[in-house]
């Protein structure tokens, strides 16, 4: 069965973005990027590979899910961030549903969309963000892959923007890098 994997960069205090949704406080270079490019290449935006004149490896994921704010953060650069994946953006605001590229914007229930995706063949499903969507899909997440960055935001958008409901995940793998980033992989218990 296709797994739903929440793969995200996070600060030491559990933030995935600044209060305004910006990601620019996260480091954009370091030895952890070698692992991202080797093991998680599907999560690198297509335009970056195009700019480097490279062909993007494929295979880990076939679909990416994101909330409107996560998608909108990249709009100044592209309206088709992951052309190698089926892209589904969740939005409750009708005005935000008109985008170009091969992006499907929907107000459908995220859990229903995930159930439908799991019923079809394909590789795993990447939950890119944000925290509100992650909270809606929390019960459906099979794995968490967190790139923990050595930075404290103090405020910002949380990894999960939902109510208190403790749930255990088992650590499967942890890799520390000279950049200070620690990549932790967890599976639902």
TIMAR-777225 format. One line per 3 residues: number of its first residue (from 1); their letters; for each residue y, x, z of N, C-alpha, C, O, CB. Coordinates in Angstrom, 3 decimals. Atoms other than C-alpha are relative to their C-alpha. Last residue first. Glycine has a CB too. Example, Ala and Ser with C-alpha at 12.3 -4.5 7.8 and 13.67 -1.06 7.14 Angstrom:
<nodes>
2 = sa = -1.190,-0.820,-0.060,-1.060,13.670,7.140,1.090,-0.770,0.730,2.198,-0.261,0.899,0.462,0.414,-1.415 ~ -1.190,0.890,0.000,-4.500,12.300,7.800,1.200,0.900,0.000,1.181,1.936,0.665,0.027,-0.992,1.246
</nodes>
This chain:
<nodes>
189 = xxx = 1.233,0.002,-0.812,2.633,3.671,16.047,-0.708,-1.303,-0.149,-1.764,-1.504,0.452,0.300,0.262,1.478 ~ 0.072,1.120,-0.951,5.119,3.807,13.173,-1.317,0.074,0.752,-2.369,0.314,0.160,0.139,-1.374,-0.730 ~ 0.773,1.135,0.505,5.154,7.263,11.583,-0.023,-1.073,1.072,-0.092,-0.773,2.264,-1.451,0.424,-0.398
186 = xxx = 0.671,0.886,-0.964,7.784,9.937,12.204,-0.755,-1.090,-0.729,-0.360,-1.520,-1.813,1.015,-0.623,0.980 ~ 0.711,1.068,0.686,9.062,12.895,10.167,-0.828,-0.768,1.019,-1.645,-0.192,1.736,-0.897,0.562,-1.138 ~ 1.063,0.628,-0.774,11.703,15.162,11.686,-0.601,-1.152,-0.791,0.120,-1.979,-1.349,0.530,-0.494,1.361
183 = xxx = 0.531,1.142,0.733,13.856,17.538,9.634,-1.214,-0.522,0.766,-2.229,0.163,0.888,-0.377,0.389,-1.477 ~ 1.404,0.193,-0.353,15.931,19.795,11.872,-0.463,-1.253,-0.727,0.137,-2.319,-0.591,-0.209,-0.121,1.566 ~ 0.584,1.310,0.288,19.224,21.077,10.474,-1.464,0.015,0.450,-2.178,0.999,0.258,0.120,-0.354,-1.529
180 = xxx = -0.128,0.815,-1.200,20.644,24.156,12.185,-0.547,-1.398,-0.185,-0.706,-2.137,0.786,1.433,-0.075,0.418 ~ -1.246,0.763,0.106,21.254,25.899,8.844,0.271,-0.809,1.267,1.376,-1.318,1.454,-0.053,-0.932,-1.212 ~ -1.076,-0.881,-0.446,18.509,28.359,9.845,1.348,-0.704,-0.043,2.254,-0.337,0.705,0.042,1.259,-0.855
177 = xxx = -0.535,-0.886,1.025,16.047,25.480,9.452,1.118,0.852,0.580,1.731,0.482,1.581,0.507,-0.806,-1.207 ~ -1.343,-0.472,-0.322,13.810,23.598,11.858,0.426,1.025,-1.038,-0.385,1.820,-1.513,0.055,0.606,1.429 ~ -0.323,-1.298,0.588,10.824,21.612,10.634,1.445,0.332,0.321,2.354,-0.454,0.055,-0.241,0.002,-1.540
174 = xxx = -1.373,-0.396,-0.283,9.202,18.748,12.530,0.207,1.397,-0.565,-0.600,2.298,-0.336,0.308,-0.045,1.536 ~ -0.386,-1.319,0.462,6.091,16.857,11.542,1.449,0.257,0.352,2.284,-0.646,0.303,-0.225,0.141,-1.507 ~ 1.050,-0.589,0.822,4.119,13.804,12.569,0.295,1.440,-0.387,-0.612,2.262,-0.522,-0.199,-0.824,-1.240
171 = xxx = -0.463,-1.154,0.767,6.236,12.486,15.459,-1.185,0.605,-0.741,-2.192,0.956,-0.126,0.677,1.058,0.926 ~ 0.663,-1.258,-0.330,4.890,9.096,16.519,0.527,1.109,-0.905,0.608,0.947,-2.123,-1.538,-0.134,-0.137 ~ 0.464,-0.685,1.198,7.168,6.046,16.440,-0.610,1.315,0.461,-0.168,1.890,1.456,1.167,0.228,-1.042
168 = xxx = 0.487,-1.380,0.021,7.693,3.694,19.356,-0.429,0.438,-1.389,-1.068,-0.307,-2.132,-1.157,0.158,0.961 ~ 1.196,-0.033,0.830,9.864,0.572,19.353,-0.412,1.458,-0.173,0.422,2.309,-0.480,0.246,-0.690,-1.387 ~ 0.716,-1.270,0.111,12.580,-0.325,21.818,-1.294,-0.131,-0.804,-2.045,-1.097,-0.667,-0.310,0.541,1.382
165 = xxx = 1.406,0.392,0.111,14.478,-3.568,21.044,-0.822,1.273,-0.198,-1.133,1.625,-1.336,-0.227,-1.020,-1.186 ~ 0.919,-0.831,-0.776,18.222,-3.404,21.760,-1.413,-0.568,-0.096,-1.655,-1.712,0.290,0.453,0.088,1.480 ~ 0.124,0.164,-1.440,20.196,-5.150,19.063,-1.049,0.909,0.609,-1.817,1.573,-0.087,-0.323,-1.422,0.322
162 = xxx = 0.628,1.238,-0.453,21.017,-3.921,15.611,-0.081,-0.023,1.511,0.402,0.880,2.194,-1.397,-0.159,-0.611 ~ -1.086,0.813,-0.554,23.023,-1.332,13.715,-0.569,-1.354,0.405,-0.276,-2.374,-0.218,1.169,-0.171,-1.032 ~ 0.392,1.412,-0.046,20.208,1.189,13.206,1.129,-0.770,0.665,1.454,-0.509,1.824,-1.361,-0.203,0.771
159 = xxx = 1.236,-0.001,0.783,21.135,4.743,12.156,-0.560,-1.415,-0.102,-1.008,-1.836,-1.169,-1.044,0.948,0.629 ~ 1.264,-0.407,-0.609,24.582,4.070,13.595,-1.169,-0.064,-0.974,-1.118,-0.766,-1.984,-0.294,-0.866,1.197 ~ 1.008,1.005,0.303,27.878,4.056,11.667,-1.352,0.459,0.535,-1.782,1.576,0.245,-0.074,-0.267,-1.524
156 = xxx = 0.434,0.129,1.375,30.572,6.130,13.287,-1.079,-1.047,-0.139,-1.355,-1.810,0.786,-0.492,1.322,-0.524 ~ -0.121,1.389,0.429,31.739,7.478,16.600,-0.481,-0.044,-1.446,-0.616,0.995,-2.093,1.487,-0.543,0.145 ~ -0.772,0.675,-1.039,31.408,10.704,18.567,0.186,-1.474,-0.278,0.307,-2.274,0.649,1.341,0.650,0.150
153 = xxx = -1.094,0.789,0.578,30.347,12.465,15.364,0.885,-0.613,1.086,2.106,-0.652,0.937,-0.563,-1.107,-0.899 ~ -0.193,1.229,-0.769,28.244,15.243,16.891,1.200,-0.728,-0.596,2.279,-0.151,-0.731,0.215,0.300,1.537 ~ -1.380,0.453,-0.097,27.008,17.931,14.511,0.022,-1.292,0.811,-0.884,-2.118,0.701,0.630,-0.210,-1.417
150 = xxx = -0.550,-0.536,-1.247,23.857,19.987,14.172,1.484,-0.317,0.160,2.330,0.576,0.206,-0.210,1.503,0.056 ~ -1.007,-1.026,0.242,22.346,17.709,11.485,0.640,0.445,1.306,0.847,-0.378,2.198,1.069,-0.513,-0.966 ~ -0.907,-0.042,-1.146,19.136,15.767,12.050,0.921,1.201,-0.170,0.478,2.349,-0.161,-0.789,0.079,1.355
147 = xxx = -0.591,-1.333,0.108,17.524,15.133,8.658,1.072,0.059,1.083,2.207,-0.368,0.868,0.600,0.284,-1.460 ~ -1.381,-0.209,-0.423,15.480,12.116,9.658,0.391,1.461,-0.128,-0.242,2.350,0.441,0.198,-0.472,1.439 ~ -0.201,-1.413,0.303,12.343,10.908,7.935,1.477,0.261,0.236,2.335,-0.191,-0.522,-0.444,0.373,-1.485
144 = xxx = -1.380,-0.471,-0.124,11.269,7.601,9.455,0.000,1.477,-0.329,-0.795,2.235,0.227,0.588,-0.268,1.436 ~ -0.288,-1.386,-0.352,8.004,6.004,8.335,1.496,0.227,0.092,2.278,-0.390,-0.630,-0.617,0.956,-1.020 ~ 1.247,-0.697,-0.305,6.445,2.558,8.060,0.253,1.413,0.507,-0.444,1.905,1.394,-0.889,0.046,-1.230
141 = xxx = -0.049,-1.441,0.259,9.637,0.509,8.229,-1.299,0.647,0.453,-1.706,0.513,1.607,1.208,0.651,0.717 ~ 0.741,-0.314,1.219,8.915,-3.223,8.047,-0.068,1.494,-0.297,-0.796,1.912,-1.197,0.623,-0.708,-1.163 ~ 1.409,0.341,-0.203,9.915,-4.159,11.607,-0.871,0.355,-1.198,-2.096,0.387,-1.082,-0.133,-1.473,0.298
138 = xxx = 0.624,-0.862,-1.013,13.206,-2.284,11.193,-1.483,-0.270,0.183,-2.268,0.670,0.298,0.698,-0.172,1.319 ~ 1.323,-0.394,0.478,14.134,-4.043,7.945,-0.806,0.791,1.035,-1.884,1.297,0.723,0.142,0.820,-1.256 ~ 0.673,1.177,0.559,17.145,-5.992,9.222,-1.439,0.318,-0.402,-2.307,-0.552,-0.349,0.775,-0.529,-1.213
135 = xxx = 0.309,0.898,-1.121,18.159,-3.055,11.429,-0.730,-1.244,-0.492,-1.641,-1.732,0.177,1.290,-0.403,0.744 ~ 1.124,-0.591,-0.741,17.879,-0.703,8.440,-0.393,-0.881,1.181,-1.580,-1.039,1.466,0.361,1.415,0.494 ~ 1.208,0.276,0.773,20.116,-3.039,6.408,-1.226,0.554,0.724,-2.268,-0.101,0.763,0.109,0.605,-1.417
132 = xxx = 0.200,1.452,-0.088,22.768,-2.903,9.132,-1.271,-0.390,-0.747,-2.083,-1.161,-0.235,1.225,-0.766,-0.575 ~ 0.530,0.401,-1.285,22.390,0.870,9.500,-0.238,-1.488,0.157,-1.179,-1.884,0.845,0.906,0.447,1.050 ~ -0.544,-0.428,-1.255,22.874,1.745,5.903,-0.668,-0.643,1.209,-1.741,-1.242,1.144,1.442,-0.281,0.022
129 = xxx = -0.996,0.360,-1.001,20.862,3.146,4.291,0.646,-1.295,-0.411,0.350,-1.799,-1.494,1.058,1.111,0.174 ~ -1.042,-1.023,0.024,18.579,4.953,1.824,1.031,-0.234,1.110,1.587,0.731,1.635,0.694,0.018,-1.371 ~ -1.147,0.654,-0.617,15.443,2.906,2.434,1.040,1.082,0.215,0.893,1.943,1.081,-0.380,-0.725,1.353
126 = xxx = -0.936,-0.775,-0.812,13.050,4.557,0.005,1.117,-0.906,0.496,1.844,-1.506,-0.296,0.581,1.188,-0.806 ~ -1.330,0.616,0.053,10.090,2.531,-1.257,0.900,0.773,0.959,0.577,0.929,2.137,-0.051,-1.539,0.373 ~ -0.628,0.498,-1.216,6.804,4.353,-1.935,1.426,-0.492,-0.249,2.019,-0.229,-1.295,0.006,1.084,1.058
123 = xxx = -0.051,-0.990,-1.066,5.239,4.660,-5.387,0.728,-0.607,1.208,1.089,-1.784,1.192,0.709,1.307,-0.486 ~ -1.112,-0.936,0.033,4.405,1.708,-7.581,-0.107,0.999,1.132,-0.984,0.893,1.990,1.326,-0.739,0.074 ~ 0.332,-1.426,0.013,2.144,-1.292,-7.975,1.267,0.855,-0.061,2.312,0.414,-0.539,-0.918,0.327,-1.193
120 = xxx = 0.067,-0.559,1.351,3.465,-4.708,-6.949,-0.400,1.477,0.056,-0.172,2.140,1.068,1.359,-0.163,-0.726 ~ 1.066,0.717,0.706,2.804,-6.627,-3.723,-0.195,0.524,-1.423,-1.165,0.172,-2.094,0.309,-1.495,-0.039 ~ 1.301,-0.476,-0.465,4.783,-4.045,-1.749,-1.157,-0.676,-0.731,-2.255,-0.124,-0.804,-0.132,-0.231,1.492
117 = xxx = 0.206,-1.351,0.519,7.875,-4.785,-3.831,-1.377,0.525,0.391,-2.053,1.160,-0.418,1.093,0.948,0.514 ~ 0.252,0.101,1.433,7.572,-8.510,-3.071,-0.283,1.377,-0.607,-1.212,1.525,-1.401,1.194,-0.656,-0.704 ~ 1.342,0.591,0.151,7.230,-7.880,0.667,-0.368,-0.116,-1.479,-1.504,0.163,-1.864,-0.065,-1.397,0.678
114 = xxx = 0.973,-1.050,-0.304,10.245,-5.547,0.504,-1.423,-0.530,-0.154,-2.286,0.162,-0.695,0.216,0.544,1.428 ~ -0.026,-0.947,1.120,12.309,-8.221,-1.260,-1.027,1.105,0.233,-1.752,1.483,-0.687,1.422,0.607,-0.179 ~ 0.696,0.626,1.122,11.261,-10.809,1.309,-0.065,0.914,-1.204,-1.077,0.963,-1.903,0.677,-1.297,-0.380
111 = xxx = 1.434,-0.017,-0.344,12.269,-8.497,4.157,-0.832,-0.639,-1.104,-1.939,-0.183,-1.388,-0.247,-0.733,1.335 ~ 0.598,-1.320,0.211,15.632,-7.847,2.487,-1.501,0.041,0.305,-2.256,0.717,-0.394,0.710,1.018,0.855 ~ 0.462,-0.508,-1.285,16.466,-11.583,2.268,-0.696,1.349,-0.214,-1.662,1.416,-0.974,-0.959,-1.020,0.688
108 = xxx = 1.310,0.439,-0.476,18.166,-12.078,-1.089,-0.327,0.628,1.354,0.231,1.659,1.729,-1.088,0.356,-1.024 ~ -0.238,0.547,-1.337,21.912,-11.421,-1.477,-1.316,-0.503,0.589,-1.321,-1.142,1.641,1.051,-1.146,-0.048 ~ 0.589,1.263,-0.402,21.225,-9.170,-4.443,0.441,-0.406,1.397,0.761,0.436,2.236,-1.505,0.084,-0.064
105 = xxx = -0.669,0.388,-1.236,22.694,-6.334,-6.454,-0.481,-1.398,0.351,-0.491,-2.294,-0.493,1.567,0.053,-0.140 ~ 0.128,1.428,-0.274,20.359,-4.821,-9.058,0.660,-0.279,1.346,0.246,0.281,2.362,-1.506,-0.454,-0.002 ~ 0.060,0.393,-1.406,21.535,-1.405,-10.229,-0.099,-1.511,0.106,0.675,-2.234,-0.521,1.233,0.517,0.771
102 = xxx = 1.263,0.729,-0.126,20.752,-0.182,-13.734,-0.224,-0.452,1.436,-1.353,-0.455,1.925,-1.173,0.870,-0.466 ~ 1.227,-0.753,-0.187,24.296,0.881,-14.428,-1.208,-0.901,0.100,-1.156,-2.082,-0.242,0.099,0.855,1.226 ~ 0.635,-0.445,1.234,27.280,-1.358,-13.952,-1.294,0.720,0.298,-1.860,0.581,1.383,0.933,0.904,-0.792
99 = xxx = 0.009,-1.455,0.164,28.361,-3.339,-10.953,-0.663,0.323,-1.323,-1.350,-0.508,-1.917,-0.737,0.708,1.183 ~ -0.150,-0.383,1.399,29.346,-6.946,-10.262,0.117,1.520,-0.097,1.161,2.099,0.205,1.239,-0.691,-0.635 ~ 1.262,0.022,0.737,27.911,-8.029,-6.911,0.112,0.399,-1.464,-0.905,0.430,-2.158,-0.587,-1.354,0.081
96 = xxx = 0.515,-1.358,0.138,30.825,-6.970,-4.725,-1.233,0.065,-0.883,-1.807,1.142,-1.046,-0.319,0.571,1.355 ~ -0.918,-0.803,0.811,32.744,-10.219,-5.219,-0.544,1.401,-0.244,-0.179,2.037,-1.233,1.362,0.087,0.675 ~ 0.137,0.235,1.444,29.729,-12.240,-3.993,0.888,0.894,-0.856,0.466,1.298,-1.939,0.312,-1.431,-0.308
93 = xxx = -1.306,0.330,0.553,29.791,-10.605,-0.537,-0.096,-0.187,-1.509,-0.329,0.787,-2.225,1.023,1.094,0.341 ~ -0.257,1.399,-0.365,26.443,-10.681,1.307,1.310,-0.491,-0.601,1.663,-1.661,-0.449,0.031,-0.160,1.526 ~ -1.386,0.349,-0.269,25.301,-7.519,-0.422,0.098,-1.477,0.351,-0.527,-2.326,-0.284,0.896,0.332,-1.210
90 = xxx = -0.139,1.270,-0.708,21.966,-5.750,-0.721,1.458,-0.226,0.367,2.117,0.646,0.933,-0.886,-0.027,1.265 ~ -1.102,-0.039,-0.959,21.631,-3.033,-3.364,0.142,-1.393,0.605,0.201,-2.391,-0.113,1.342,0.466,-0.681 ~ -0.321,1.333,-0.496,18.355,-2.557,-5.241,1.043,0.147,1.104,0.823,0.843,2.095,-1.282,-0.740,0.522
87 = xxx = -1.058,-0.002,-1.008,17.816,0.497,-7.438,0.344,-1.427,0.401,0.715,-2.246,-0.440,1.252,0.727,-0.524 ~ -0.454,1.389,-0.042,14.544,1.003,-9.364,0.975,-0.073,1.175,0.611,0.261,2.303,-1.219,-1.036,0.158 ~ 0.643,0.945,-0.912,14.443,4.788,-9.498,0.456,-1.431,-0.288,1.531,-1.643,-0.849,0.307,0.372,1.462
84 = xxx = 1.437,-0.240,0.086,15.191,7.513,-12.101,-0.803,-0.958,0.896,-2.033,-0.950,0.865,-0.304,1.444,0.382 ~ 0.503,0.640,1.216,18.731,6.178,-12.521,-1.507,0.167,-0.194,-2.113,-0.557,-0.985,0.720,0.558,-1.197 ~ 1.404,-0.408,0.065,19.483,7.024,-8.874,-0.660,-0.623,-1.230,-1.536,-1.477,-1.092,-0.756,-0.411,1.295
81 = xxx = 0.301,-1.244,-0.705,23.269,6.996,-8.506,-1.430,0.507,-0.155,-1.655,1.717,-0.139,0.281,-0.183,1.431 ~ 1.444,-0.079,0.268,24.141,4.458,-11.236,-0.541,1.265,0.676,-0.929,2.210,-0.012,-0.300,0.013,-1.557 ~ 0.507,1.326,-0.351,27.717,3.301,-10.490,-1.502,-0.085,-0.256,-2.080,-1.172,-0.254,0.740,-1.090,-0.798
78 = xxx = 0.931,0.639,0.930,28.904,6.894,-10.335,-0.347,-1.410,0.455,-0.315,-1.714,1.648,-1.274,0.836,-0.138 ~ 0.694,-0.970,0.848,31.396,9.276,-8.707,-0.882,-0.649,-1.063,-0.949,-0.170,-2.195,-0.838,0.909,0.854 ~ -0.992,-0.842,0.687,34.014,6.988,-7.120,-0.646,1.009,-0.966,0.004,1.493,-1.892,0.843,0.751,1.032
75 = xxx = -0.621,0.568,1.203,31.172,4.521,-6.564,1.095,0.853,-0.630,1.256,0.805,-1.850,0.567,-1.324,0.329 ~ 0.164,-0.857,1.164,29.252,6.775,-4.160,0.700,-0.488,-1.256,0.703,0.207,-2.272,-1.429,0.156,-0.285 ~ -0.500,-1.339,-0.329,30.481,5.204,-0.918,-0.107,0.942,-1.194,0.684,1.878,-1.309,-0.769,0.579,1.190
72 = xxx = -1.425,-0.096,0.329,29.991,1.782,-2.533,0.578,1.377,0.308,1.543,1.800,-0.328,0.777,-1.056,0.758 ~ -0.168,-0.091,1.450,26.188,2.173,-2.467,1.467,0.259,-0.362,1.764,1.118,-1.193,-0.499,-1.292,-0.682 ~ 0.617,-1.273,0.383,26.117,2.878,1.254,0.173,0.221,-1.497,0.550,1.310,-1.929,-1.504,0.027,0.383
69 = xxx = -0.910,-1.069,-0.412,28.586,0.046,1.860,-0.550,1.380,-0.338,0.211,2.276,-0.702,0.272,-0.092,1.492 ~ -1.156,-0.125,0.879,26.525,-2.389,-0.242,0.890,1.174,0.394,1.344,1.912,-0.480,0.806,-1.285,0.015 ~ -1.015,1.009,-0.242,23.320,-1.762,1.656,1.201,0.260,-0.888,1.357,1.349,-1.442,0.412,-0.019,1.478
66 = xxx = -1.190,-0.379,-0.767,20.650,0.376,0.125,0.901,-1.203,0.205,0.912,-2.150,-0.582,0.773,1.128,-0.707 ~ -0.725,1.139,-0.554,17.131,0.151,-1.241,1.206,0.526,0.754,1.118,1.529,1.463,-0.910,-0.861,0.930 ~ -0.931,-0.318,-1.075,15.556,2.782,-3.507,0.718,-1.284,0.400,1.142,-2.064,-0.453,1.019,1.107,-0.436
63 = xxx = -1.056,0.977,-0.289,12.443,2.201,-5.606,0.881,0.531,1.115,0.394,1.174,2.045,-0.601,-1.379,0.389 ~ -0.307,0.668,1.263,9.856,4.441,-7.312,1.131,-1.010,0.172,1.635,-1.552,-0.812,-1.247,-0.696,-0.551 ~ -0.531,1.356,-0.082,9.516,7.024,-4.577,0.131,-0.596,-1.396,0.317,0.124,-2.377,1.362,-0.010,0.720
60 = xxx = 0.115,0.444,-1.393,7.442,10.196,-4.154,0.423,-1.458,0.136,-0.247,-2.244,0.806,0.855,0.889,0.925 ~ 1.332,0.257,-0.510,6.808,10.697,-7.879,-0.088,-0.515,1.408,-0.943,-1.358,1.679,-0.767,1.200,-0.084 ~ 0.227,1.381,-0.419,9.684,12.141,-9.802,-1.363,-0.114,0.661,-2.226,0.748,0.493,0.103,-0.969,-1.202
57 = xxx = 1.406,0.302,-0.278,11.167,15.551,-10.450,-0.131,-1.437,0.494,0.788,-1.981,1.105,-0.583,0.989,1.045 ~ 0.348,0.365,-1.361,14.714,15.431,-11.844,-1.498,-0.250,0.147,-2.071,-1.039,-0.604,0.779,-1.231,0.425 ~ 0.725,1.259,0.036,15.323,17.307,-15.057,-0.490,-0.301,1.405,-1.068,0.561,2.068,-1.185,0.051,-1.014
54 = xxx = 1.401,0.006,-0.413,17.968,19.993,-14.716,-0.610,-1.389,-0.174,0.099,-2.396,-0.188,-0.132,0.459,1.460 ~ 0.811,-0.150,1.197,21.256,20.637,-16.501,-1.492,0.018,0.288,-2.269,0.614,-0.458,0.383,1.251,-0.713 ~ 0.644,-1.307,-0.055,23.019,21.212,-13.167,-0.866,0.273,-1.229,-1.444,1.352,-1.362,-0.842,0.107,1.254
51 = xxx = -1.057,-1.011,-0.018,25.417,18.340,-13.828,-0.575,1.412,0.007,0.036,2.342,-0.519,0.902,-0.199,1.214 ~ -0.600,-0.058,1.335,22.468,16.125,-14.807,1.050,1.110,-0.074,1.098,1.864,-1.046,0.633,-1.359,-0.366 ~ 0.942,-0.698,0.874,20.649,16.970,-11.558,0.565,0.140,-1.404,0.411,1.191,-2.027,-1.341,-0.738,-0.044
48 = xxx = -0.005,-1.395,-0.447,23.749,15.985,-9.602,-0.963,0.825,-0.849,-0.629,1.926,-1.284,-0.382,0.097,1.497 ~ -1.128,-0.732,0.586,24.155,12.813,-11.685,0.086,1.465,0.439,0.598,2.303,-0.304,1.282,-0.693,0.357 ~ 0.220,-0.412,1.379,20.607,11.771,-10.715,1.163,0.762,-0.603,0.942,1.770,-1.274,-0.286,-1.189,-0.835
45 = xxx = -0.584,0.835,1.064,21.363,11.614,-6.994,-0.207,0.601,-1.392,-0.069,1.808,-1.589,1.493,-0.197,0.253 ~ -1.210,-0.674,0.474,18.904,13.622,-4.849,0.580,-0.849,-1.134,-0.147,-1.210,-2.059,-0.307,1.480,-0.482 ~ -1.145,0.475,-0.774,16.458,11.303,-3.101,1.307,0.691,-0.365,2.363,0.359,0.174,-0.268,0.191,1.461
42 = xxx = -0.355,1.362,0.413,13.702,11.679,-5.718,1.260,-0.505,0.697,1.909,-1.430,0.209,-1.154,-0.949,0.282 ~ -0.892,-0.051,1.164,13.773,15.429,-5.015,0.414,-1.381,-0.487,1.502,-1.533,-1.044,-0.670,0.748,-1.129 ~ -0.678,1.301,-0.019,12.282,14.952,-1.534,0.963,-0.134,-1.183,2.024,-0.744,-1.053,0.763,-0.188,1.328
39 = xxx = 0.840,1.074,-0.537,9.686,17.726,-1.309,0.604,-1.395,-0.118,-0.121,-2.390,-0.095,-0.293,0.276,1.429 ~ 1.428,-0.144,0.283,11.061,20.573,-3.424,-0.800,-1.243,0.384,-1.639,-1.712,-0.385,-0.552,1.207,0.734 ~ 0.221,-0.086,1.447,14.768,19.740,-3.654,-1.476,0.101,-0.359,-1.883,-0.356,-1.427,0.739,1.193,-0.568
36 = xxx = -0.387,1.285,0.596,14.872,18.566,-0.025,-0.293,0.025,-1.500,-0.885,-0.915,-2.030,1.510,-0.304,0.258 ~ 1.070,0.959,-0.310,12.907,21.624,1.089,0.323,-1.364,-0.605,-0.560,-2.032,-1.142,-0.198,-0.126,1.534 ~ 1.168,-0.428,0.768,15.313,23.999,-0.673,-1.159,-0.971,0.216,-1.876,-1.309,-0.726,-0.419,1.435,0.397
33 = xxx = -0.070,0.604,1.332,18.205,21.951,0.727,-1.149,0.453,-0.902,-1.511,-0.257,-1.841,1.331,0.340,-0.655 ~ 0.767,1.253,0.005,17.134,22.894,4.256,0.025,-0.677,-1.372,-0.840,-1.500,-1.672,0.551,-0.959,1.060 ~ 1.379,-0.230,0.413,18.319,26.454,3.560,-0.858,-1.264,0.027,-1.931,-1.282,-0.575,-0.621,1.041,0.882
30 = xxx = 0.847,-0.538,-1.052,21.949,25.412,3.694,-1.435,0.090,-0.474,-1.797,-0.481,-1.503,0.090,-0.857,1.260 ~ 0.766,-1.171,0.400,24.589,23.584,1.714,-0.782,0.492,1.205,-0.474,0.154,2.348,0.926,1.119,-0.565 ~ 0.471,0.190,1.377,26.319,20.217,1.774,-0.691,1.249,-0.546,-0.967,1.346,-1.742,1.168,-0.378,-0.907
27 = xxx = -0.035,-1.205,0.837,26.815,20.041,5.544,-0.590,-0.269,-1.386,-1.540,-1.039,-1.527,-0.766,1.146,0.682 ~ 1.304,-0.649,0.085,27.417,16.532,6.899,0.095,1.231,-0.886,0.813,1.225,-1.887,-1.067,-0.975,-0.541 ~ 0.157,-0.889,-1.154,31.033,15.724,7.753,-1.356,0.698,-0.003,-1.539,1.708,0.677,0.174,-0.785,1.296
24 = xxx = -0.440,-1.374,0.251,31.573,14.386,4.210,-0.081,0.940,1.195,0.138,2.140,1.027,1.388,-0.022,-0.484 ~ 1.108,-0.890,-0.334,29.431,11.266,4.678,0.431,1.465,0.014,-0.403,2.343,0.237,-1.140,-0.194,-0.986 ~ 0.059,-1.293,0.685,32.255,8.720,4.740,-1.157,0.852,0.520,-1.528,0.788,1.692,1.326,0.754,0.173
21 = xxx = 1.110,-0.053,0.931,31.592,5.148,5.901,-0.152,1.326,-0.734,-1.071,1.478,-1.539,0.147,-1.079,-0.984 ~ -0.442,0.560,1.285,35.009,4.611,7.524,-1.099,0.050,-1.070,-0.854,-0.301,-2.224,1.232,0.754,-0.498 ~ -0.386,1.404,-0.153,33.549,5.044,11.040,0.443,-0.657,-1.312,0.266,-1.862,-1.489,1.112,-0.107,1.009
18 = xxx = -1.214,0.134,-0.811,31.870,8.272,9.870,0.352,-1.477,0.140,-0.233,-2.310,-0.553,1.186,0.790,-0.632 ~ -1.276,-0.120,0.717,28.345,8.107,8.487,1.138,-0.112,1.007,0.950,-0.558,2.139,0.133,-1.095,-1.115 ~ 0.306,-0.306,1.398,24.667,8.196,9.485,1.256,0.128,-0.855,1.183,0.527,-2.017,-0.902,-1.071,-0.580
15 = xxx = -0.906,0.617,0.978,25.306,8.410,13.223,-0.364,0.437,-1.411,-0.664,1.606,-1.655,1.467,0.366,0.308 ~ 0.589,1.154,0.671,22.555,9.055,15.792,0.873,-0.716,-1.005,0.668,-1.904,-1.256,-0.412,-0.954,0.995 ~ -0.202,1.224,-0.775,24.379,11.317,18.245,-0.373,-1.260,-0.782,0.114,-2.349,-0.479,1.442,-0.090,0.448
12 = xxx = 0.708,-0.109,-1.275,22.940,14.532,16.817,0.143,-1.257,0.851,-0.723,-1.557,1.673,0.510,1.199,0.774 ~ -0.628,-0.954,-0.911,24.140,13.406,13.385,-0.821,0.068,1.290,-1.736,-0.731,1.490,1.481,-0.403,0.301 ~ -0.511,0.580,-1.236,21.855,11.705,10.880,0.627,1.107,0.847,0.183,2.255,0.818,-1.134,-0.729,0.787
9 = xxx = -0.663,-1.031,-0.788,20.788,12.287,7.303,0.609,-0.682,1.212,1.115,-1.801,1.121,1.089,0.767,-0.836 ~ -1.453,-0.046,-0.134,18.458,9.590,6.050,0.454,1.248,0.747,-0.286,1.809,1.555,0.502,-1.246,0.717 ~ -0.306,-1.416,0.124,14.949,8.760,4.872,1.511,0.124,0.014,2.184,-0.369,-0.891,-0.623,0.626,-1.304
6 = xxx = -1.430,-0.141,-0.274,13.793,5.302,5.982,0.271,1.499,0.083,-0.036,2.144,1.086,0.433,-0.757,1.339 ~ -0.376,-1.234,-0.674,10.386,5.094,4.302,1.523,0.025,0.161,2.261,0.006,-0.823,-0.502,1.249,-0.794 ~ -1.460,0.013,-0.092,8.877,1.743,3.334,0.390,1.175,0.880,0.030,1.233,2.056,0.548,-1.370,0.579
3 = xxx = -0.654,-0.100,-1.300,5.271,2.418,2.374,1.515,-0.120,-0.161,2.083,0.266,-1.182,-0.366,1.330,0.691 ~ -1.268,-0.717,0.053,3.530,1.154,-0.737,0.642,-0.003,1.380,0.729,-1.041,2.035,0.950,-0.630,-1.047 ~ -1.189,0.844,0.000,0.000,0.000,0.000,1.248,0.885,0.000,1.268,1.951,0.616,0.001,-0.958,1.227
</nodes>
